[in-house]
Amino acid sequence: MASPLKEGYRMSKTSARLDLRIDPAIKELAARASALTGSHSLSEFVIQAIREKSARVIEEAEVYRLNSQSFDAFVAACEAAPAPNEALLSAKRRRNKRIENGDLEVRTTR
């Protein structure tokens, strides 16, 4: 299934409705921009604008961008990580025991 954040995504046969109340000047601004971009409708333009802005906001919140020097420093720090101390090893043993006893459910993300 296509991601709703990717370019070219089309609405499924079932769709959700979004009702908005906006200032008439904002609607006129959006209508002008819609016409200038060649959108088939104001709704199409607004959907595209929401998609683009949403993807940008999510990317800014979830993606870290590093220059080469910062990336190299990050990798070096990861590779030079100290060995786990006794407190960490003890916590891992307790966690594993809880998993074995069924007291803790392990779920994977993504």
C-alpha positions as CSV (number, residue, x, y, z in Angstrom):
1,M,0.0,0.0,0.0
2,A,1.3,3.4,-0.9
3,S,2.3,5.7,1.9
4,P,0.0,8.8,2.3
5,L,3.2,10.9,2.6
6,K,4.6,10.0,-0.8
7,E,4.1,12.0,-3.9
8,G,1.4,10.6,-6.2
9,Y,-0.7,9.0,-3.5
10,R,-4.3,8.7,-4.4
11,M,-7.3,8.5,-2.1
12,S,-8.7,5.1,-1.5
13,K,-12.2,4.3,-2.5
14,T,-13.2,5.1,1.1
15,S,-12.2,8.5,2.3
16,A,-12.3,10.6,5.4
17,R,-13.9,14.0,5.5
18,L,-12.3,17.1,6.9
19,D,-14.5,20.1,7.4
20,L,-12.8,23.5,7.9
21,R,-13.9,27.0,8.7
22,I,-11.4,29.5,7.5
23,D,-11.1,33.2,6.9
24,P,-12.4,34.2,3.4
25,A,-9.1,35.8,2.6
26,I,-7.2,32.6,3.3
27,K,-9.7,30.7,1.1
28,E,-9.1,33.2,-1.7
29,L,-5.4,33.0,-1.3
30,A,-5.6,29.2,-1.6
31,A,-7.9,29.4,-4.6
32,R,-5.4,31.7,-6.4
33,A,-2.5,29.4,-5.6
34,S,-4.6,26.4,-6.7
35,A,-5.2,28.1,-10.1
36,L,-1.6,29.0,-10.5
37,T,-0.4,25.5,-9.9
38,G,-2.9,24.0,-12.3
39,S,-4.7,22.0,-9.7
40,H,-8.0,20.5,-10.8
41,S,-9.8,21.8,-7.7
42,L,-9.3,23.7,-4.5
43,S,-9.7,20.5,-2.6
44,E,-6.9,18.8,-4.6
45,F,-4.7,21.7,-3.9
46,V,-5.4,21.7,-0.2
47,I,-4.9,17.9,0.0
48,Q,-1.5,18.3,-1.7
49,A,-0.6,21.2,0.6
50,I,-1.5,19.2,3.7
51,R,0.4,16.1,2.4
52,E,3.6,18.2,1.7
53,K,3.5,20.1,5.0
54,S,2.7,16.9,7.0
55,A,5.6,15.0,5.4
56,R,7.9,18.0,6.1
57,V,6.9,18.3,9.7
58,I,7.3,14.5,10.3
59,E,10.6,14.4,8.6
60,E,11.9,17.3,10.7
61,A,10.8,15.6,13.9
62,E,12.1,12.1,13.0
63,V,15.1,12.5,10.7
64,Y,18.5,13.7,11.9
65,R,20.8,15.2,9.3
66,L,24.5,15.3,10.0
67,N,27.4,16.6,8.0
68,S,30.3,14.2,7.3
69,Q,32.3,15.4,10.3
70,S,29.4,15.0,12.8
71,F,28.5,11.6,11.3
72,D,32.1,10.4,11.7
73,A,32.2,11.6,15.3
74,F,28.9,9.8,16.0
75,V,30.2,6.6,14.5
76,A,33.5,6.9,16.5
77,A,31.5,7.4,19.7
78,C,29.4,4.4,19.0
79,E,32.3,2.2,18.2
80,A,34.2,3.4,21.4
81,A,31.3,2.7,23.7
82,P,32.4,1.4,27.1
83,A,31.5,-2.2,28.1
84,P,28.2,-2.5,30.0
85,N,28.6,-2.0,33.8
86,E,27.2,-4.4,36.4
87,A,24.0,-2.3,36.9
88,L,23.2,-2.5,33.2
89,L,24.0,-6.3,33.1
90,S,21.8,-6.8,36.2
91,A,18.9,-4.8,34.5
92,K,19.2,-7.0,31.4
93,R,19.1,-10.2,33.5
94,R,16.0,-8.9,35.3
95,R,14.3,-8.0,32.0
96,N,15.1,-11.4,30.5
97,K,13.7,-13.2,33.5
98,R,10.5,-11.2,33.3
99,I,10.2,-12.1,29.6
100,E,10.8,-15.8,30.4
101,N,8.1,-15.7,33.2
102,G,5.6,-14.1,30.9
103,D,5.5,-10.9,33.0
104,L,6.8,-8.8,30.2
105,E,5.6,-8.8,26.6
106,V,8.2,-8.0,24.0
107,R,6.9,-6.0,21.0
108,T,8.9,-4.9,18.0
109,T,8.5,-1.5,16.6
110,R,7.8,-0.8,12.9
